[in-house]
Amino acid sequence: MTTFNVPTREEVNTKNQAIFDNLNNALGFVPNLFATYAHSETALENYLNLSNAKTSLKAKEKEVVNLAVSEVNSCNYCLSAHTAIGKMNGFTDEQILELRAGYASFDTKLDALAKLAKNITENRGRADQEIIDNFFAAGYDKGNLVDTIVLVGDKTISNYLNNATEIPIDFPVAQPLETTVA
């Protein structure tokens, strides 16, 4: 595998430098995965526009999708980042493990969302009708379904970028699910 460096501010174009500055001001650092997007002159801005776009899903719901999708796609970087973000959104360690596994015994609505996100990812968009029906029965609508699919795509992009580059994880590392659930 080709080794990808995590570019520094000095190694990226002027537009990406400004984005690095904004990320540094907002987060206190530039996450390695975001920096890796900056190997492209346009990908970091494009990805952040997609990732920060308006959605009908609440922050906690977005983390449900992010965790389920990242687990299916075996992206340890995103699992680590979204475990930290999930905790900031009020999920416990046990709840995060369930969400990674694609369910939520603690909340029926989030359970339907987690199952849908996992199923869509595993089946490349061809979700089982029963899972879609359960999603709607839990109180979600067609707009929520579309927004969930967009978020699955968003997270899959980052999962694939990390899985192809294997850049260093700069969050507390999430342990493999099978070792934490056993």
Backbone as JSON Lines, residues from 0, in Angstrom:
{"i":0,"aa":"M","n":[0.85,-1.19,0.0],"ca":[0.0,0.0,0.0],"c":[0.89,1.25,0.0]}
{"i":1,"aa":"T","n":[0.46,2.23,-0.76],"ca":[1.15,3.51,-0.78],"c":[0.93,4.2,0.55]}
{"i":2,"aa":"T","n":[1.99,4.72,1.13],"ca":[1.87,5.43,2.39],"c":[1.44,6.87,2.12]}
{"i":3,"aa":"F","n":[0.39,7.27,2.77],"ca":[-0.09,8.65,2.66],"c":[0.38,9.42,3.89]}
{"i":4,"aa":"N","n":[0.97,10.57,3.63],"ca":[1.3,11.45,4.75],"c":[0.06,12.27,5.09]}
{"i":5,"aa":"V","n":[0.03,12.76,6.29],"ca":[-1.0,13.72,6.69],"c":[-0.39,15.09,6.4]}
{"i":6,"aa":"P","n":[-0.92,15.79,5.4],"ca":[-0.28,17.06,5.02],"c":[-0.41,18.12,6.11]}
{"i":7,"aa":"T","n":[0.61,18.91,6.23],"ca":[0.59,20.04,7.15],"c":[-0.01,21.24,6.43]}
{"i":8,"aa":"R","n":[-0.27,22.27,7.16],"ca":[-0.85,23.5,6.6],"c":[0.04,24.02,5.46]}
{"i":9,"aa":"E","n":[1.33,23.95,5.65],"ca":[2.28,24.48,4.66],"c":[2.3,23.66,3.37]}
{"i":10,"aa":"E","n":[1.8,22.44,3.44],"ca":[1.85,21.54,2.27],"c":[0.58,21.58,1.42]}
{"i":11,"aa":"V","n":[-0.4,22.38,1.8],"ca":[-1.66,22.41,1.06],"c":[-1.86,23.79,0.42]}
{"i":12,"aa":"N","n":[-2.8,23.86,-0.53],"ca":[-3.02,25.13,-1.23],"c":[-3.65,26.17,-0.29]}
{"i":13,"aa":"T","n":[-3.7,27.4,-0.77],"ca":[-4.17,28.53,0.04],"c":[-5.59,28.33,0.53]}
{"i":14,"aa":"K","n":[-6.47,27.83,-0.33],"ca":[-7.87,27.61,0.06],"c":[-7.94,26.58,1.2]}
{"i":15,"aa":"N","n":[-7.18,25.49,1.07],"ca":[-7.16,24.47,2.13],"c":[-6.5,25.0,3.4]}
{"i":16,"aa":"Q","n":[-5.52,25.89,3.28],"ca":[-4.92,26.5,4.46],"c":[-5.98,27.27,5.26]}
{"i":17,"aa":"A","n":[-6.84,27.99,4.56],"ca":[-7.91,28.74,5.24],"c":[-8.87,27.78,5.93]}
{"i":18,"aa":"I","n":[-9.16,26.66,5.29],"ca":[-10.04,25.66,5.91],"c":[-9.35,25.06,7.14]}
{"i":19,"aa":"F","n":[-8.06,24.78,7.04],"ca":[-7.3,24.29,8.19],"c":[-7.41,25.29,9.35]}
{"i":20,"aa":"D","n":[-7.26,26.58,9.04],"ca":[-7.36,27.61,10.08],"c":[-8.74,27.59,10.73]}
{"i":21,"aa":"N","n":[-9.78,27.47,9.93],"ca":[-11.14,27.42,10.47],"c":[-11.35,26.18,11.34]}
{"i":22,"aa":"L","n":[-10.84,25.05,10.89],"ca":[-10.96,23.82,11.68],"c":[-10.2,23.95,13.0]}
{"i":23,"aa":"N","n":[-9.01,24.51,12.92],"ca":[-8.19,24.72,14.11],"c":[-8.92,25.61,15.11]}
{"i":24,"aa":"N","n":[-9.55,26.67,14.63],"ca":[-10.29,27.58,15.51],"c":[-11.51,26.9,16.11]}
{"i":25,"aa":"A","n":[-12.2,26.09,15.32],"ca":[-13.43,25.44,15.79],"c":[-13.17,24.23,16.67]}
{"i":26,"aa":"L","n":[-12.17,23.42,16.31],"ca":[-11.94,22.14,17.0],"c":[-10.68,22.12,17.87]}
{"i":27,"aa":"G","n":[-9.78,23.08,17.64],"ca":[-8.52,23.08,18.36],"c":[-7.44,22.28,17.66]}
{"i":28,"aa":"F","n":[-7.79,21.63,16.55],"ca":[-6.83,20.89,15.74],"c":[-7.48,20.57,14.4]}
{"i":29,"aa":"V","n":[-6.69,20.09,13.46],"ca":[-7.21,19.62,12.18],"c":[-7.15,18.1,12.21]}
{"i":30,"aa":"P","n":[-8.31,17.43,12.27],"ca":[-8.28,15.96,12.28],"c":[-7.51,15.42,11.06]}
{"i":31,"aa":"N","n":[-6.74,14.38,11.29],"ca":[-5.92,13.81,10.24],"c":[-6.72,13.44,8.99]}
{"i":32,"aa":"L","n":[-7.93,12.93,9.18],"ca":[-8.72,12.56,8.01],"c":[-9.07,13.79,7.18]}
{"i":33,"aa":"F","n":[-9.46,14.88,7.84],"ca":[-9.76,16.11,7.1],"c":[-8.5,16.61,6.38]}
{"i":34,"aa":"A","n":[-7.37,16.55,7.05],"ca":[-6.12,16.98,6.42],"c":[-5.82,16.12,5.18]}
{"i":35,"aa":"T","n":[-6.14,14.85,5.25],"ca":[-5.88,13.95,4.13],"c":[-6.71,14.35,2.9]}
{"i":36,"aa":"Y","n":[-7.93,14.81,3.12],"ca":[-8.74,15.32,2.0],"c":[-7.99,16.43,1.27]}
{"i":37,"aa":"A","n":[-7.17,17.18,1.98],"ca":[-6.49,18.35,1.41],"c":[-5.37,17.99,0.44]}
{"i":38,"aa":"H","n":[-5.09,16.7,0.24],"ca":[-4.19,16.31,-0.86],"c":[-4.8,16.76,-2.18]}
{"i":39,"aa":"S","n":[-6.12,16.83,-2.21],"ca":[-6.84,17.36,-3.37],"c":[-7.06,18.85,-3.16]}
{"i":40,"aa":"E","n":[-7.05,19.6,-4.23],"ca":[-7.29,21.04,-4.12],"c":[-8.74,21.35,-3.77]}
{"i":41,"aa":"T","n":[-9.66,20.42,-4.01],"ca":[-11.09,20.71,-3.84],"c":[-11.84,19.77,-2.9]}
{"i":42,"aa":"A","n":[-11.3,18.59,-2.63],"ca":[-12.06,17.57,-1.9],"c":[-12.41,17.96,-0.47]}
{"i":43,"aa":"L","n":[-11.52,18.65,0.24],"ca":[-11.8,19.01,1.63],"c":[-13.01,19.94,1.69]}
{"i":44,"aa":"E","n":[-13.01,20.98,0.88],"ca":[-14.15,21.91,0.87],"c":[-15.43,21.19,0.45]}
{"i":45,"aa":"N","n":[-15.35,20.38,-0.6],"ca":[-16.53,19.65,-1.07],"c":[-17.06,18.72,0.01]}
{"i":46,"aa":"Y","n":[-16.16,17.98,0.66],"ca":[-16.6,17.05,1.7],"c":[-17.23,17.79,2.88]}
{"i":47,"aa":"L","n":[-16.6,18.86,3.34],"ca":[-17.15,19.61,4.47],"c":[-18.5,20.23,4.13]}
{"i":48,"aa":"N","n":[-18.67,20.68,2.89],"ca":[-19.99,21.19,2.48],"c":[-21.04,20.1,2.57]}
{"i":49,"aa":"L","n":[-20.72,18.91,2.12],"ca":[-21.66,17.79,2.22],"c":[-21.91,17.43,3.67]}
{"i":50,"aa":"S","n":[-20.85,17.28,4.43],"ca":[-20.95,16.85,5.82],"c":[-21.7,17.84,6.7]}
{"i":51,"aa":"N","n":[-21.57,19.12,6.39],"ca":[-22.22,20.15,7.21],"c":[-23.53,20.66,6.62]}
{"i":52,"aa":"A","n":[-24.01,20.03,5.57],"ca":[-25.25,20.46,4.94],"c":[-26.44,20.26,5.87]}
{"i":53,"aa":"K","n":[-27.48,21.05,5.67],"ca":[-28.7,20.91,6.47],"c":[-29.29,19.53,6.25]}
{"i":54,"aa":"T","n":[-29.89,18.99,7.29],"ca":[-30.51,17.67,7.25],"c":[-31.67,17.64,8.23]}
{"i":55,"aa":"S","n":[-32.59,16.74,8.01],"ca":[-33.7,16.56,8.94],"c":[-33.3,15.74,10.16]}
{"i":56,"aa":"L","n":[-32.12,15.15,10.12],"ca":[-31.65,14.32,11.24],"c":[-30.99,15.19,12.3]}
{"i":57,"aa":"K","n":[-31.29,14.9,13.55],"ca":[-30.68,15.59,14.68],"c":[-29.25,15.07,14.87]}
{"i":58,"aa":"A","n":[-28.46,15.8,15.65],"ca":[-27.06,15.44,15.88],"c":[-26.92,14.0,16.39]}
{"i":59,"aa":"K","n":[-27.75,13.61,17.35],"ca":[-27.66,12.25,17.89],"c":[-27.99,11.22,16.8]}
{"i":60,"aa":"E","n":[-28.97,11.54,15.97],"ca":[-29.35,10.62,14.9],"c":[-28.21,10.48,13.88]}
{"i":61,"aa":"K","n":[-27.55,11.58,13.59],"ca":[-26.41,11.51,12.68],"c":[-25.33,10.59,13.23]}
{"i":62,"aa":"E","n":[-25.1,10.65,14.54],"ca":[-24.08,9.77,15.13],"c":[-24.5,8.31,15.09]}
{"i":63,"aa":"V","n":[-25.79,8.04,15.2],"ca":[-26.29,6.67,15.05],"c":[-25.87,6.13,13.68]}
{"i":64,"aa":"V","n":[-26.14,6.91,12.64],"ca":[-25.8,6.5,11.27],"c":[-24.28,6.39,11.12]}
{"i":65,"aa":"N","n":[-23.55,7.39,11.59],"ca":[-22.09,7.38,11.45],"c":[-21.46,6.15,12.08]}
{"i":66,"aa":"L","n":[-21.94,5.76,13.25],"ca":[-21.37,4.61,13.95],"c":[-21.73,3.3,13.26]}
{"i":67,"aa":"A","n":[-22.98,3.14,12.86],"ca":[-23.4,1.9,12.2],"c":[-22.67,1.73,10.86]}
{"i":68,"aa":"V","n":[-22.6,2.78,10.07],"ca":[-21.96,2.71,8.76],"c":[-20.46,2.45,8.91]}
{"i":69,"aa":"S","n":[-19.82,3.14,9.81],"ca":[-18.37,2.97,9.99],"c":[-18.02,1.57,10.46]}
{"i":70,"aa":"E","n":[-18.89,0.96,11.25],"ca":[-18.66,-0.42,11.68],"c":[-18.76,-1.37,10.49]}
{"i":71,"aa":"V","n":[-19.81,-1.23,9.69],"ca":[-19.96,-2.1,8.52],"c":[-18.75,-1.95,7.59]}
{"i":72,"aa":"N","n":[-18.29,-0.71,7.41],"ca":[-17.17,-0.45,6.5],"c":[-15.79,-0.63,7.15]}
{"i":73,"aa":"S","n":[-15.77,-1.1,8.4],"ca":[-14.52,-1.4,9.11],"c":[-13.54,-0.24,9.1]}
{"i":74,"aa":"C","n":[-14.05,0.95,9.4],"ca":[-13.2,2.15,9.42],"c":[-12.89,2.52,10.87]}
{"i":75,"aa":"N","n":[-11.72,2.11,11.34],"ca":[-11.37,2.37,12.73],"c":[-11.17,3.85,13.02]}
{"i":76,"aa":"Y","n":[-10.71,4.62,12.03],"ca":[-10.57,6.07,12.24],"c":[-11.93,6.68,12.54]}
{"i":77,"aa":"C","n":[-12.92,6.41,11.68],"ca":[-14.25,7.01,11.87],"c":[-14.95,6.45,13.11]}
{"i":78,"aa":"L","n":[-14.73,5.17,13.4],"ca":[-15.3,4.62,14.64],"c":[-14.73,5.34,15.85]}
{"i":79,"aa":"S","n":[-13.44,5.62,15.82],"ca":[-12.8,6.32,16.93],"c":[-13.32,7.74,17.05]}
{"i":80,"aa":"A","n":[-13.38,8.45,15.93],"ca":[-13.87,9.84,15.95],"c":[-15.33,9.89,16.39]}
{"i":81,"aa":"H","n":[-16.16,9.01,15.85],"ca":[-17.59,9.09,16.16],"c":[-17.94,8.47,17.51]}
{"i":82,"aa":"T","n":[-17.06,7.65,18.07],"ca":[-17.24,7.25,19.46],"c":[-17.07,8.48,20.35]}
{"i":83,"aa":"A","n":[-16.04,9.27,20.09],"ca":[-15.82,10.5,20.87],"c":[-16.98,11.48,20.68]}
{"i":84,"aa":"I","n":[-17.43,11.66,19.44],"ca":[-18.53,12.58,19.16],"c":[-19.84,12.05,19.76]}
{"i":85,"aa":"G","n":[-20.02,10.74,19.68],"ca":[-21.22,10.12,20.28],"c":[-21.29,10.39,21.77]}
{"i":86,"aa":"K","n":[-20.15,10.29,22.44],"ca":[-20.11,10.59,23.88],"c":[-20.44,12.05,24.14]}
{"i":87,"aa":"M","n":[-19.95,12.95,23.27],"ca":[-20.27,14.38,23.41],"c":[-21.76,14.63,23.19]}
{"i":88,"aa":"N","n":[-22.43,13.73,22.46],"ca":[-23.86,13.85,22.22],"c":[-24.69,13.07,23.23]}
{"i":89,"aa":"G","n":[-24.05,12.56,24.28],"ca":[-24.78,11.96,25.39],"c":[-24.93,10.46,25.36]}
{"i":90,"aa":"F","n":[-24.34,9.76,24.4],"ca":[-24.42,8.31,24.39],"c":[-23.41,7.72,25.36]}
{"i":91,"aa":"T","n":[-23.79,6.64,26.03],"ca":[-22.88,5.93,26.93],"c":[-22.02,4.97,26.12]}
{"i":92,"aa":"D","n":[-20.98,4.44,26.74],"ca":[-20.12,3.46,26.07],"c":[-20.94,2.27,25.58]}
{"i":93,"aa":"E","n":[-21.86,1.79,26.42],"ca":[-22.68,0.62,26.06],"c":[-23.59,0.94,24.88]}
{"i":94,"aa":"Q","n":[-24.17,2.13,24.88],"ca":[-25.04,2.52,23.78],"c":[-24.25,2.65,22.49]}
{"i":95,"aa":"I","n":[-23.06,3.17,22.56],"ca":[-22.22,3.31,21.37],"c":[-21.89,1.93,20.8]}
{"i":96,"aa":"L","n":[-21.62,0.97,21.64],"ca":[-21.34,-0.39,21.15],"c":[-22.56,-0.96,20.44]}
{"i":97,"aa":"E","n":[-23.74,-0.74,21.0],"ca":[-24.96,-1.21,20.34],"c":[-25.13,-0.53,18.98]}
{"i":98,"aa":"L","n":[-24.94,0.77,18.94],"ca":[-25.1,1.5,17.68],"c":[-24.11,1.01,16.63]}
{"i":99,"aa":"R","n":[-22.9,0.73,17.04],"ca":[-21.91,0.18,16.12],"c":[-22.38,-1.16,15.57]}
{"i":100,"aa":"A","n":[-23.06,-1.95,16.4],"ca":[-23.58,-3.26,15.99],"c":[-24.85,-3.13,15.15]}
{"i":101,"aa":"G","n":[-25.41,-1.92,15.08],"ca":[-26.57,-1.69,14.23],"c":[-27.91,-1.83,14.9]}
{"i":102,"aa":"Y","n":[-27.95,-1.56,16.2],"ca":[-29.24,-1.55,16.89],"c":[-29.14,-0.63,18.1]}
{"i":103,"aa":"A","n":[-30.31,-0.37,18.73],"ca":[-30.35,0.48,19.92],"c":[-31.47,-0.02,20.82]}
{"i":104,"aa":"S","n":[-31.16,-0.91,21.74],"ca":[-32.17,-1.47,22.64],"c":[-32.76,-0.41,23.57]}
{"i":105,"aa":"F","n":[-32.09,0.72,23.7],"ca":[-32.47,1.78,24.64],"c":[-33.44,2.8,24.05]}
{"i":106,"aa":"D","n":[-33.72,2.72,22.73],"ca":[-34.58,3.72,22.09],"c":[-35.14,3.13,20.8]}
{"i":107,"aa":"T","n":[-36.45,2.95,20.72],"ca":[-37.04,2.27,19.56],"c":[-36.85,3.06,18.26]}
{"i":108,"aa":"K","n":[-36.91,4.39,18.33],"ca":[-36.74,5.19,17.11],"c":[-35.3,5.11,16.61]}
{"i":109,"aa":"L","n":[-34.34,5.24,17.53],"ca":[-32.93,5.13,17.13],"c":[-32.6,3.71,16.69]}
{"i":110,"aa":"D","n":[-33.29,2.73,17.25],"ca":[-33.1,1.34,16.84],"c":[-33.47,1.17,15.36]}
{"i":111,"aa":"A","n":[-34.61,1.73,14.96],"ca":[-35.04,1.64,13.56],"c":[-34.03,2.34,12.65]}
{"i":112,"aa":"L","n":[-33.49,3.47,13.09],"ca":[-32.5,4.21,12.3],"c":[-31.2,3.43,12.18]}
{"i":113,"aa":"A","n":[-30.71,2.88,13.29],"ca":[-29.46,2.11,13.27],"c":[-29.59,0.88,12.37]}
{"i":114,"aa":"K","n":[-30.71,0.2,12.47],"ca":[-30.92,-0.99,11.64],"c":[-30.97,-0.62,10.16]}
{"i":115,"aa":"L","n":[-31.62,0.5,9.85],"ca":[-31.68,0.95,8.46],"c":[-30.3,1.32,7.94]}
{"i":116,"aa":"A","n":[-29.55,2.11,8.7],"ca":[-28.21,2.53,8.26],"c":[-27.32,1.31,8.02]}
{"i":117,"aa":"K","n":[-27.36,0.37,8.93],"ca":[-26.55,-0.85,8.76],"c":[-26.98,-1.62,7.52]}
{"i":118,"aa":"N","n":[-28.3,-1.8,7.35],"ca":[-28.83,-2.58,6.25],"c":[-28.54,-1.93,4.9]}
{"i":119,"aa":"I","n":[-28.7,-0.62,4.81],"ca":[-28.4,0.1,3.57],"c":[-26.92,-0.09,3.21]}
{"i":120,"aa":"T","n":[-26.06,0.03,4.2],"ca":[-24.62,-0.07,3.94],"c":[-24.25,-1.5,3.53]}
{"i":121,"aa":"E","n":[-24.75,-2.46,4.26],"ca":[-24.43,-3.86,3.94],"c":[-24.92,-4.27,2.56]}
{"i":122,"aa":"N","n":[-26.07,-3.73,2.17],"ca":[-26.72,-4.15,0.92],"c":[-26.56,-3.14,-0.21]}
{"i":123,"aa":"R","n":[-25.61,-2.2,-0.05],"ca":[-25.32,-1.21,-1.09],"c":[-26.57,-0.49,-1.56]}
{"i":124,"aa":"G","n":[-27.38,-0.09,-0.59],"ca":[-28.55,0.72,-0.88],"c":[-29.84,-0.07,-1.05]}
{"i":125,"aa":"R","n":[-29.75,-1.36,-1.21],"ca":[-30.95,-2.18,-1.4],"c":[-31.46,-2.65,-0.04]}
{"i":126,"aa":"A","n":[-32.05,-1.74,0.69],"ca":[-32.52,-2.04,2.04],"c":[-33.7,-3.01,2.01]}
{"i":127,"aa":"D","n":[-33.77,-3.85,3.02],"ca":[-34.89,-4.78,3.16],"c":[-36.17,-3.98,3.43]}
{"i":128,"aa":"Q","n":[-37.25,-4.34,2.77],"ca":[-38.51,-3.62,2.9],"c":[-39.0,-3.6,4.34]}
{"i":129,"aa":"E","n":[-38.84,-4.69,5.06],"ca":[-39.28,-4.74,6.46],"c":[-38.54,-3.7,7.3]}
{"i":130,"aa":"I","n":[-37.27,-3.51,7.04],"ca":[-36.49,-2.53,7.79],"c":[-36.93,-1.11,7.44]}
{"i":131,"aa":"I","n":[-37.24,-0.87,6.17],"ca":[-37.76,0.44,5.77],"c":[-39.13,0.66,6.42]}
{"i":132,"aa":"D","n":[-39.99,-0.34,6.41],"ca":[-41.31,-0.22,7.03],"c":[-41.19,0.08,8.52]}
{"i":133,"aa":"N","n":[-40.26,-0.57,9.2],"ca":[-40.03,-0.31,10.63],"c":[-39.52,1.1,10.86]}
{"i":134,"aa":"F","n":[-38.7,1.6,9.95],"ca":[-38.19,2.97,10.02],"c":[-39.36,3.96,9.97]}
{"i":135,"aa":"F","n":[-40.28,3.75,9.02],"ca":[-41.45,4.63,8.92],"c":[-42.37,4.46,10.13]}
{"i":136,"aa":"A","n":[-42.54,3.23,10.59],"ca":[-43.41,2.97,11.76],"c":[-42.85,3.63,13.01]}
{"i":137,"aa":"A","n":[-41.54,3.84,13.06],"ca":[-40.91,4.47,14.23],"c":[-41.1,5.99,14.23]}
{"i":138,"aa":"G","n":[-41.68,6.53,13.16],"ca":[-41.96,7.97,13.13],"c":[-41.16,8.76,12.12]}
{"i":139,"aa":"Y","n":[-40.33,8.1,11.35],"ca":[-39.57,8.79,10.32],"c":[-40.42,8.9,9.05]}
{"i":140,"aa":"D","n":[-40.05,9.86,8.18],"ca":[-40.78,10.04,6.93],"c":[-39.84,9.87,5.73]}
{"i":141,"aa":"K","n":[-40.38,10.08,4.53],"ca":[-39.59,9.89,3.31],"c":[-38.4,10.84,3.25]}
{"i":142,"aa":"G","n":[-38.58,12.06,3.72],"ca":[-37.45,13.0,3.75],"c":[-36.35,12.51,4.66]}
{"i":143,"aa":"N","n":[-36.72,11.94,5.81],"ca":[-35.72,11.36,6.72],"c":[-34.98,10.2,6.05]}
{"i":144,"aa":"L","n":[-35.72,9.41,5.24],"ca":[-35.08,8.3,4.54],"c":[-34.03,8.83,3.56]}
{"i":145,"aa":"V","n":[-34.4,9.84,2.79],"ca":[-33.45,10.43,1.84],"c":[-32.24,10.99,2.59]}
{"i":146,"aa":"D","n":[-32.48,11.72,3.68],"ca":[-31.37,12.3,4.44],"c":[-30.49,11.22,5.06]}
{"i":147,"aa":"T","n":[-31.08,10.1,5.46],"ca":[-30.29,8.99,5.99],"c":[-29.39,8.41,4.91]}
{"i":148,"aa":"I","n":[-29.93,8.25,3.71],"ca":[-29.13,7.71,2.61],"c":[-27.99,8.67,2.26]}
{"i":149,"aa":"V","n":[-28.25,9.96,2.25],"ca":[-27.19,10.94,2.0],"c":[-26.1,10.83,3.07]}
{"i":150,"aa":"L","n":[-26.52,10.67,4.32],"ca":[-25.54,10.55,5.4],"c":[-24.74,9.24,5.29]}
{"i":151,"aa":"V","n":[-25.4,8.16,4.88],"ca":[-24.67,6.91,4.64],"c":[-23.59,7.14,3.58]}
{"i":152,"aa":"G","n":[-23.94,7.86,2.52],"ca":[-22.97,8.17,1.47],"c":[-21.83,9.03,1.98]}
{"i":153,"aa":"D","n":[-22.18,10.06,2.75],"ca":[-21.2,10.96,3.36],"c":[-20.2,10.16,4.18]}
{"i":154,"aa":"K","n":[-20.7,9.32,5.06],"ca":[-19.81,8.57,5.95],"c":[-19.01,7.54,5.17]}
{"i":155,"aa":"T","n":[-19.6,6.94,4.16],"ca":[-18.89,5.95,3.35],"c":[-17.7,6.58,2.64]}
{"i":156,"aa":"I","n":[-17.84,7.82,2.18],"ca":[-16.73,8.52,1.55],"c":[-15.54,8.59,2.51]}
{"i":157,"aa":"S","n":[-15.79,9.03,3.74],"ca":[-14.7,9.12,4.72],"c":[-14.16,7.74,5.08]}
{"i":158,"aa":"N","n":[-15.04,6.76,5.22],"ca":[-14.59,5.41,5.52],"c":[-13.65,4.9,4.44]}
{"i":159,"aa":"Y","n":[-14.03,5.11,3.19],"ca":[-13.21,4.63,2.08],"c":[-11.88,5.38,2.0]}
{"i":160,"aa":"L","n":[-11.92,6.69,2.22],"ca":[-10.67,7.46,2.18],"c":[-9.72,6.95,3.25]}
{"i":161,"aa":"N","n":[-10.22,6.76,4.46],"ca":[-9.35,6.25,5.52],"c":[-8.88,4.83,5.22]}
{"i":162,"aa":"N","n":[-9.78,3.97,4.79],"ca":[-9.4,2.59,4.54],"c":[-8.36,2.47,3.42]}
{"i":163,"aa":"A","n":[-8.39,3.41,2.46],"ca":[-7.42,3.39,1.37],"c":[-6.08,3.99,1.78]}
{"i":164,"aa":"T","n":[-6.09,4.93,2.72],"ca":[-4.86,5.64,3.09],"c":[-4.26,5.18,4.41]}
{"i":165,"aa":"E","n":[-5.08,4.63,5.29],"ca":[-4.64,4.18,6.62],"c":[-3.86,5.25,7.37]}
{"i":166,"aa":"I","n":[-4.39,6.45,7.38],"ca":[-3.73,7.55,8.09],"c":[-3.86,7.34,9.6]}
{"i":167,"aa":"P","n":[-2.95,7.9,10.38],"ca":[-2.98,7.7,11.83],"c":[-4.25,8.26,12.47]}
{"i":168,"aa":"I","n":[-4.75,7.53,13.45],"ca":[-5.94,7.94,14.2],"c":[-5.52,8.94,15.27]}
{"i":169,"aa":"D","n":[-6.18,10.09,15.3],"ca":[-5.85,11.13,16.27],"c":[-6.99,11.37,17.26]}
{"i":170,"aa":"F","n":[-7.72,10.32,17.56],"ca":[-8.76,10.29,18.6],"c":[-8.47,9.08,19.47]}
{"i":171,"aa":"P","n":[-9.06,8.99,20.66],"ca":[-8.91,7.74,21.42],"c":[-9.39,6.57,20.55]}
{"i":172,"aa":"V","n":[-8.58,5.55,20.41],"ca":[-8.85,4.47,19.46],"c":[-9.98,3.57,19.96]}
{"i":173,"aa":"A","n":[-10.99,3.4,19.1],"ca":[-12.1,2.49,19.39],"c":[-11.6,1.06,19.2]}
{"i":174,"aa":"Q","n":[-11.92,0.22,20.15],"ca":[-11.51,-1.18,20.06],"c":[-12.44,-1.94,19.11]}
{"i":175,"aa":"P","n":[-11.95,-3.03,18.51],"ca":[-12.82,-3.83,17.65],"c":[-14.08,-4.26,18.4]}
{"i":176,"aa":"L","n":[-15.2,-4.24,17.73],"ca":[-16.48,-4.53,18.36],"c":[-16.51,-5.9,19.0]}
{"i":177,"aa":"E","n":[-15.97,-6.91,18.33],"ca":[-16.03,-8.27,18.88],"c":[-15.25,-8.41,20.19]}
{"i":178,"aa":"T","n":[-14.21,-7.62,20.4],"ca":[-13.47,-7.72,21.65],"c":[-14.16,-6.93,22.78]}
{"i":179,"aa":"T","n":[-14.98,-5.95,22.42],"ca":[-15.65,-5.17,23.46],"c":[-16.99,-5.75,23.85]}
{"i":180,"aa":"V","n":[-17.61,-6.53,22.98],"ca":[-18.93,-7.09,23.25],"c":[-18.81,-8.45,23.92]}
{"i":181,"aa":"A","n":[-17.7,-9.14,23.71],"ca":[-17.53,-10.53,24.2],"c":[-17.66,-10.64,25.7]}
